[in-house]
Amino acid sequence: MYIDALALTHFRNFEQAKLAPGRQVNLFIGENGSGKTSLLESIYCLGSGRSFRPGNYKQLVQHGNQSFTVFAKIDNGSGRLHTLGFQRDISGEVKLRIDGETSRKFAPMAKLVPAQLMTPETVELVLGGPKVRRQFIDWGVFHVEHSFIEDWTRFSHILKQRNSLLKRKRLSDENVYWDEKFASYGQRVAEQRAAYLTSFEPVLVERLKHFLPQYTFKFQLKWGWDSALSLTEALKQHAEADLRYGHSTVGPHKAELRILANGEDVKNVLSRGQLKLLVAALKVVQGEYLTSKTGVQCIYLVDDITAELDTSSQHKFCEALLATNAQLFVSAINKGELPDIIKRADTKMFHVEHGTVKEL
Ligand SMILES: Nc1ncnc2c1ncn2[C@@H]1O[C@H](COP(=O)(O)OP(=O)(O)OP(=O)(O)O)[C@@H](O)[C@H]1O
């Protein structure tokens, strides 16, 4: 998909901003604090409904205002045009419009804007806790099979209900009801993740040989319980522990994706720069895989390519990004710091300064 127009109102330090991105590389150039990351963040919001930065949604609203709006015109890649409007006010109320119609759910908008984000913090994908890696897998499953979001959302709701019952530390008929639901939706979530990884892993392992040829990678999905058992059986086995701890000790919310290089956890084998390259490669290849499965192109939002990557890694990463033919949004303090390969004849350059953005 491509974003052909983007307009922001009262978003971070932007009072009003409008731009018409190109369909290949778009560079946001500006000094610290000018608003480059905020532009990437506004696009990310369309695909995920939230920011990638810490803090809450209120901080997205420009100081002194009540709400922000992000508006975009997009082409889904096969010539179908859509208009998207995302508004959120400081009380948390969200208004979504797709093609002029109000949407109560966020998923229809997320489906239209598959965005892969790379920032200096994305290295948390390998250094952080299991939640980040579950999100990585879930992004892939959702964009290949949209119905996944229904099972995932139902499961998250059931998990909350079941945990609040377990907190009471006594059993009733209600527990039986929620256990059945938990087992049924939890099993579905886990199976969809496993099916995705079974098909994605060989592609990923093969592509990683190009990025980090000195290592052999392996990806292991732990389901969140002993996957030789059904979740119903696992719940029975852990019933006592669940009651004792007052929460669900097994289930897909405990899943973990282990990433191994030459048989060991990548964290213990790769240098920080290599981990950064690995994470960048994971994102690029996940986008390529999406396109190979569905024909849909994702967009890539890249904040600060140069952070901790050496020249050869930057080149490899940019080369791979460009080879996807996807629409790229890249931020940098100055043009000179970017690898030459990304400054092509069709690259669109935007100067960002004090909450304004101007095409150069
Ligand atoms: N809600 C808000 N209202 C007004 N200004 C804000 C708000 N939130 C953040 N800002 C300001 O917006 C500015 C732009 O921040 P942003 O992170 O987008 O800059 P940047 O160009 O990416 O900077 P850097 O190069 O340092 O990463 C900052 O000066 C920040 O203080």
The ligand as an ORCA input file, in Angstrom:
! r2SCAN-3c Opt
* xyz 0 1
  N       2.071     17.115     22.816
  C       3.017     17.925     22.362
  N       2.731     19.216     22.058
  C       3.669     20.070     21.575
  N       4.946     19.690     21.358
  C       5.292     18.413     21.640
  C       4.353     17.468     22.153
  N       4.972     16.271     22.323
  C       6.251     16.480     21.948
  N       6.442     17.749     21.546
  C       7.671     18.369     21.020
  O       7.751     18.023     19.659
  C       9.092     18.149     19.236
  C       9.364     17.150     18.157
  O       9.711     15.887     18.688
  P      10.249     14.717     17.753
  O      10.636     13.625     18.676
  O       9.272     14.446     16.692
  O      11.543     15.389     17.112
  P      12.666     14.758     16.168
  O      12.800     15.688     15.016
  O      12.396     13.343     15.887
  O      13.925     14.895     17.131
  P      15.262     13.985     17.291
  O      16.109     14.230     16.098
  O      15.874     14.562     18.518
  O      14.820     12.576     17.473
  C       9.940     18.082     20.483
  O      10.558     19.334     20.676
  C       8.957     17.819     21.609
  O       9.277     18.499     22.779
*
